[in-house]
Amino acid sequence: MNRQDPVPDEALIEAVQEGDRNAAAWLYNRHVDRVHRICYRIVLDPSQVQDCVQEVWLKVFRKLGRFRCDKSFAAWLNSVTANTAIDYYRKWIRQRKHINSGGIHPGTAAADENPGNRQLDSALIQERIRDALETISVNQRTAFILRYYEDMTIAEIAQTLGCTEGAVRTHIRRSLLALRAKLAGKIDV
């Protein structure tokens, strides 16, 4: 939550529960970037992210009437976002496998490498990391993303994913090992 926002999330939630559309828009605008980041990093396909984000917000506003303000809205939103993105990814990957049974992998466009161009190098590294993330399990990827991209604690990730802290540590450790193996030799450091 932005410290400079004059209205706390709890007040906005109460207003939304009473039917205030302006409060709903304000709540959405305050948190949409984080929801988008999490969805993007779990789904990994830019063409699918906006649909996933919309699905998250549909669920949030449908369930907001039952939300209790004694809980952290940000933690609850992270949980809804991560779980929705995982479900969306699994559904989308099943459809993609069905459609692309010929072995074509979308999202792996060739890039013109220019060693002197730092932006291109950075873009290539990001693409290789994204491709490597796509090869690990969705649970490992989600735990990795929440830890290293969203800077959440192990306890917060466990609460978000509904599993034990030990399971989160295992997912993160396995994701790091798998990513190291996938990226070995592909990125010159």
Secondary structure as the mmCIF struct_conf table of DSSP 4:
data_model
#
loop_
_struct_conf.conf_type_id
_struct_conf.id
_struct_conf.beg_label_comp_id
_struct_conf.beg_label_asym_id
_struct_conf.beg_label_seq_id
_struct_conf.end_label_comp_id
_struct_conf.end_label_asym_id
_struct_conf.end_label_seq_id
TURN_TY1_P TURN_TY1_P1 ARG A 3 GLN A 4
BEND BEND1 PRO A 6 VAL A 7
HELX_RH_AL_P HELX_RH_AL_P1 ASP A 9 GLN A 17
TURN_TY1_P TURN_TY1_P2 GLU A 18 GLY A 19
HELX_RH_AL_P HELX_RH_AL_P2 ARG A 21 VAL A 43
HELX_RH_AL_P HELX_RH_AL_P3 PRO A 46 LYS A 63
HELX_RH_3T_P HELX_RH_3T_P1 LEU A 64 ARG A 66
TURN_TY1_P TURN_TY1_P3 CYS A 69 ASP A 70
BEND BEND2 LYS A 71 LYS A 71
HELX_RH_AL_P HELX_RH_AL_P4 PHE A 73 ILE A 99
TURN_TY1_P TURN_TY1_P4 ASN A 100 GLY A 102
BEND BEND3 GLY A 103 GLY A 103
TURN_TY1_P TURN_TY1_P5 PRO A 106 GLY A 107
TURN_TY1_P TURN_TY1_P6 PRO A 115 GLY A 116
HELX_RH_AL_P HELX_RH_AL_P5 ARG A 118 THR A 135
BEND BEND4 ILE A 136 ILE A 136
HELX_RH_AL_P HELX_RH_AL_P6 VAL A 138 PHE A 144
HELX_RH_PI_P HELX_RH_PI_P1 ILE A 145 TYR A 149
BEND BEND5 GLU A 150 GLU A 150
HELX_RH_AL_P HELX_RH_AL_P7 ILE A 154 LEU A 161
TURN_TY1_P TURN_TY1_P7 GLY A 162 GLY A 162
BEND BEND6 CYS A 163 CYS A 163
HELX_RH_AL_P HELX_RH_AL_P8 GLU A 165 LEU A 183
TURN_TY1_P TURN_TY1_P8 ALA A 184 LYS A 186
BEND BEND7 ILE A 187 ILE A 187
#
